[in-house]
Amino acid sequence: MSEVKHDEIRQAVRQQYGQVAESEGCGCGPSCCGGSAASASTLSQALGYSADDTARVPDGANMGLGCGNPQAIAKLKAGETVLDLGSGGGFDCFLAARQVGDSGHVIGVDMTPAMVSKARANAEKGGYRNVEFRLGEIESLSVPDGVVDVIISNCVINLSPDKPRVFAESFRALKPGGRLAISDVVAFAKLPEEIRRDMALFTGCMAGASLITEVEEMLRTAGFQQIRVAPKDESKTFIRDWAPGIAITDYVVSATIEAIKPAT
């Protein structure tokens, strides 16, 4: 895929999620705008978050975006530095901030200016001092080498047109022994070309999904070990609603993705 095509995809994604940020929208799928705070909370609880999680963040931070709960596998500890790829309104960052405490630090990276502005306003509203949000692309992370303990992400890497670079950048940013804890959409069967070419399905977190074997290979190539991609069949119950009239769950499912950067 050419760099020009990569940029076209990034611009489509940026436009879609800029609209979500400005409209208080929620959820994945081609039509995800116009949701309420109540519906976002319900969506997030269906993804594996608790009612307490959704209640403890500033209003507007949780937009129901995602396909799982990376917090459930991250095993965050006090004092750790956490990097959230595609941080949106800051929901996962604020949950992580409570776990790492004042001695820890959380960095959210998002390529959509409206999302970064929203997240920063939410951080100020909630009084978070150990969280910062940076505008940038996850293929070119604005962090130094080897400074992050844990990288989390929720249904964002599937949107990247250059996933190998995302994993290579993640490997670079992690400390030796650092870990990935990701929820994302993956493919368990090859997607038809008509789905692959549908930009609405791409920005809706479906058409850009890589095969599980491809994800594993990309992680190995980047240098990761202890790789585990665990599909969640129960996620089909909400993913089918992302593409009414299309048998999308014949091809994709949400999964947890875990990997470790070797300690030496």
LOGUKOL-36339 format. One record per residue (C-alpha): x negated, y negated, z; residue number from 0; residue in one letter. Coordinates in Angstrom, 1 decimal. Example, Ala and Ser with C-alpha at 12.3 -4.5 7.8 and 13.67 -1.06 7.14 Angstrom:
# LOGUKOL-36339
      x      y      z   k r
  -12.3    4.5    7.8   0 A
  -13.7    1.1    7.1   1 S
# end
This chain:
# LOGUKOL-36339
      x      y      z   k r
    0.0    0.0    0.0   0 M
   -1.4   -3.4   -1.0   1 S
   -2.1   -6.2    1.4   2 E
    0.5   -8.3   -0.4   3 V
    3.1   -5.6    0.2   4 K
    2.0   -5.4    3.9   5 H
    2.7   -9.2    4.2   6 D
    6.1   -8.8    2.6   7 E
    7.1   -6.2    5.2   8 I
    5.7   -8.3    8.1   9 R
    7.6  -11.3    6.9  10 Q
   10.9   -9.3    6.7  11 A
   10.3   -8.0   10.2  12 V
    9.4  -11.4   11.5  13 R
   12.6  -12.9   10.0  14 Q
   14.8  -10.2   11.3  15 Q
   13.5  -10.4   14.9  16 Y
   13.4  -14.2   14.8  17 G
   17.1  -14.1   14.2  18 Q
   17.5  -11.6   17.1  19 V
   15.7  -14.0   19.4  20 A
   17.7  -17.0   18.4  21 E
   21.0  -15.3   18.5  22 S
   20.6  -13.4   21.7  23 E
   21.0  -10.3   19.7  24 G
   20.4   -6.7   20.9  25 C
   19.6   -3.3   19.7  26 G
   17.8   -1.8   16.7  27 C
   19.4   -1.0   13.3  28 G
   20.2   -3.2   10.3  29 P
   22.8   -5.2   12.2  30 S
   21.6   -6.1   15.7  31 C
   22.7   -9.7   16.4  32 C
   25.4  -11.1   18.5  33 G
   25.1   -8.7   21.5  34 G
   25.9   -9.8   25.1  35 S
   23.8   -9.4   28.3  36 A
   26.2   -6.7   29.4  37 A
   25.8   -4.7   26.2  38 S
   22.0   -5.1   26.4  39 A
   22.1   -3.6   29.9  40 S
   24.2   -0.7   28.8  41 T
   22.0    0.0   25.8  42 L
   18.9   -0.1   27.9  43 S
   20.3    2.3   30.5  44 Q
   21.2    4.7   27.6  45 A
   17.5    4.5   26.7  46 L
   16.3    5.6   30.1  47 G
   16.0    2.4   32.2  48 Y
   17.8    2.1   35.5  49 S
   20.5   -0.4   36.4  50 A
   17.9   -1.9   38.8  51 D
   15.4   -2.4   36.0  52 D
   17.9   -4.3   33.9  53 T
   19.1   -6.4   36.9  54 A
   15.6   -7.4   38.1  55 R
   14.4   -9.3   35.0  56 V
   15.3  -12.9   34.0  57 P
   18.5  -13.3   32.0  58 D
   17.7  -13.1   28.3  59 G
   14.6  -11.0   28.7  60 A
   16.4   -7.7   28.0  61 N
   18.0   -7.8   24.5  62 M
   18.6   -4.0   24.3  63 G
   15.7   -3.6   21.9  64 L
   13.9   -0.3   21.9  65 G
   14.3    3.5   21.6  66 C
   13.2    4.7   25.0  67 G
   11.5    3.7   28.2  68 N
    7.6    3.6   28.0  69 P
    7.6    2.6   31.7  70 Q
    8.7    6.2   32.5  71 A
    5.4    7.7   31.2  72 I
    3.0    4.8   31.8  73 A
    2.3    5.6   35.5  74 K
    1.2    2.0   36.1  75 L
   -0.9    1.3   39.2  76 K
   -1.5   -1.9   41.2  77 A
   -4.3   -4.0   39.8  78 G
   -4.2   -2.6   36.2  79 E
   -4.2   -4.6   33.0  80 T
   -1.4   -3.8   30.7  81 V
   -0.9   -4.7   27.0  82 L
    2.6   -4.6   25.5  83 D
    2.6   -4.3   21.7  84 L
    5.7   -6.2   20.4  85 G
    6.8   -7.7   23.6  86 S
    9.9   -9.4   22.4  87 G
   11.7  -11.3   25.2  88 G
    9.4   -9.8   27.8  89 G
   11.6   -7.1   29.3  90 F
    8.9   -4.4   29.6  91 D
    6.2   -6.9   30.5  92 C
    8.2   -8.1   33.5  93 F
    8.9   -4.5   34.7  94 L
    5.2   -3.8   34.3  95 A
    4.3   -6.9   36.2  96 A
    6.1   -5.7   39.3  97 R
    4.3   -2.4   39.2  98 Q
    0.7   -3.8   38.7  99 V
    1.3   -6.6   41.3 100 G
   -0.5   -9.9   41.8 101 D
   -3.9   -8.2   41.4 102 S
   -2.9   -6.9   38.0 103 G
   -2.3   -8.6   34.7 104 H
    0.2   -8.1   31.8 105 V
   -0.3   -9.4   28.2 106 I
    2.5   -9.3   25.7 107 G
    1.8   -9.7   22.0 108 V
    4.5  -10.4   19.4 109 D
    4.3  -11.8   15.9 110 M
    7.6  -13.7   16.1 111 T
    7.2  -17.3   17.3 112 P
   10.8  -17.4   18.6 113 A
   10.3  -14.2   20.6 114 M
    7.0  -15.6   22.2 115 V
    8.7  -18.8   23.1 116 S
   11.7  -16.9   24.6 117 K
    9.4  -14.7   26.6 118 A
    7.3  -17.6   27.9 119 R
   10.5  -19.4   29.0 120 A
   11.7  -16.2   30.7 121 N
    8.4  -15.9   32.5 122 A
    8.7  -19.4   33.8 123 E
   12.3  -18.9   34.8 124 K
   11.4  -15.7   36.7 125 G
    8.3  -17.2   38.4 126 G
    5.9  -14.6   36.9 127 Y
    2.3  -15.6   37.3 128 R
    0.6  -12.4   36.3 129 N
    2.1  -12.2   32.8 130 V
    1.1  -14.1   29.6 131 E
    2.5  -13.9   26.0 132 F
    0.4  -14.3   22.9 133 R
    1.4  -14.9   19.3 134 L
   -0.2  -12.3   17.1 135 G
    0.0   -9.2   15.0 136 E
   -0.5   -5.8   16.5 137 I
   -2.8   -4.9   13.7 138 E
   -5.2   -7.6   14.8 139 S
   -5.0   -7.8   18.6 140 L
   -6.1  -11.0   20.3 141 S
   -7.9   -9.3   23.1 142 V
  -11.6   -8.4   23.7 143 P
  -13.0   -4.9   23.5 144 D
  -12.4   -2.6   26.4 145 G
  -10.4   -4.8   28.7 146 V
   -7.0   -3.0   28.9 147 V
   -6.1   -0.1   31.2 148 D
   -2.7    0.8   29.6 149 V
   -1.0    0.0   26.3 150 I
    2.7    0.2   26.2 151 I
    5.1   -0.4   23.3 152 S
    8.8    0.2   22.7 153 N
   10.0    0.9   19.1 154 C
    7.6   -1.5   17.4 155 V
    4.7    0.5   15.8 156 I
    7.2    2.1   13.3 157 N
    7.6   -1.5   12.0 158 L
    3.9   -1.9   11.1 159 S
    2.9   -1.4    7.5 160 P
   -0.6   -0.4    8.7 161 D
   -0.2    2.0   11.6 162 K
   -3.8    3.4   11.4 163 P
   -5.0   -0.1   12.1 164 R
   -2.6   -0.5   15.0 165 V
   -4.0    2.6   16.7 166 F
   -7.6    1.6   15.9 167 A
   -7.1   -1.8   17.5 168 E
   -5.4   -0.1   20.5 169 S
   -8.4    2.1   20.9 170 F
  -10.8   -0.9   20.7 171 R
   -8.8   -2.9   23.3 172 A
   -8.6    0.0   25.9 173 L
  -11.2    0.6   28.5 174 K
  -12.9    4.0   28.5 175 P
  -10.3    6.3   30.1 176 G
   -7.5    3.9   29.2 177 G
   -4.2    5.3   28.0 178 R
   -1.3    4.8   25.6 179 L
    2.3    5.1   26.7 180 A
    4.6    4.5   23.8 181 I
    8.2    5.0   22.9 182 S
    8.8    4.9   19.1 183 D
   10.8    6.4   16.3 184 V
    9.1    9.2   14.4 185 V
   10.1   11.4   11.5 186 A
   10.4   15.2   11.8 187 F
   11.3   15.6    8.1 188 A
   10.1   13.6    5.1 189 K
   12.3   10.5    4.5 190 L
   13.9   10.2    1.0 191 P
   12.5    7.4   -1.1 192 E
   15.8    5.6   -1.2 193 E
   15.6    5.3    2.6 194 I
   11.9    4.4    2.5 195 R
   12.6    1.5    0.1 196 R
   15.6    0.1    2.1 197 D
   14.2   -3.0    3.8 198 M
   17.2   -3.2    6.2 199 A
   16.5    0.3    7.3 200 L
   12.8   -0.6    7.7 201 F
   13.4   -3.6    9.9 202 T
   16.0   -1.5   11.7 203 G
   13.3    0.8   13.0 204 C
   14.0    3.8   10.8 205 M
   12.5    3.7    7.3 206 A
    9.0    3.0    8.6 207 G
    8.8    6.1   10.8 208 A
    5.8    8.3   10.2 209 S
    5.9   12.1   10.4 210 L
    4.9   13.5   13.8 211 I
    1.9   15.2   12.2 212 T
    0.8   11.9   10.7 213 E
    1.1   10.1   14.0 214 V
   -1.1   12.8   15.7 215 E
   -3.7   12.5   12.9 216 E
   -3.8    8.7   13.1 217 M
   -4.4    8.9   16.8 218 L
   -7.2   11.5   16.4 219 R
   -8.8    9.4   13.6 220 T
   -8.8    6.4   15.9 221 A
  -10.7    8.4   18.6 222 G
   -7.9    9.3   21.0 223 F
   -7.7   12.6   22.9 224 Q
   -5.0   14.4   24.9 225 Q
   -2.5   13.4   22.3 226 I
    1.1   14.3   23.0 227 R
    4.1   13.4   20.8 228 V
    7.3   14.5   22.4 229 A
   10.5   14.1   20.4 230 P
   13.7   13.3   22.3 231 K
   16.6   15.0   20.5 232 D
   19.1   13.3   22.8 233 E
   18.1   10.0   21.1 234 S
   20.0   11.0   18.0 235 K
   23.2   10.0   19.8 236 T
   22.3    6.3   19.6 237 F
   20.1    6.4   16.5 238 I
   23.0    7.6   14.3 239 R
   24.8    4.3   15.2 240 D
   21.9    2.3   13.7 241 W
   22.8    3.4   10.2 242 A
   26.5    4.2    9.9 243 P
   27.3    6.3    6.8 244 G
   23.7    7.5    6.5 245 I
   22.5   10.9    7.9 246 A
   19.5    9.2    9.4 247 I
   19.2   11.7   12.2 248 T
   18.4   14.4    9.7 249 D
   15.0   12.7    9.5 250 Y
   14.1   10.6   12.5 251 V
   14.2   10.8   16.3 252 V
   12.8    8.8   19.2 253 S
    9.7   10.2   20.9 254 A
    7.2    9.4   23.6 255 T
    3.7    9.1   22.4 256 I
    0.8    9.5   24.9 257 E
   -3.0    9.6   24.3 258 A
   -6.2    8.9   26.2 259 I
   -9.3    7.0   25.2 260 K
  -12.3    9.2   26.3 261 P
  -14.0    8.1   29.4 262 A
  -17.4    8.3   27.8 263 T
# end
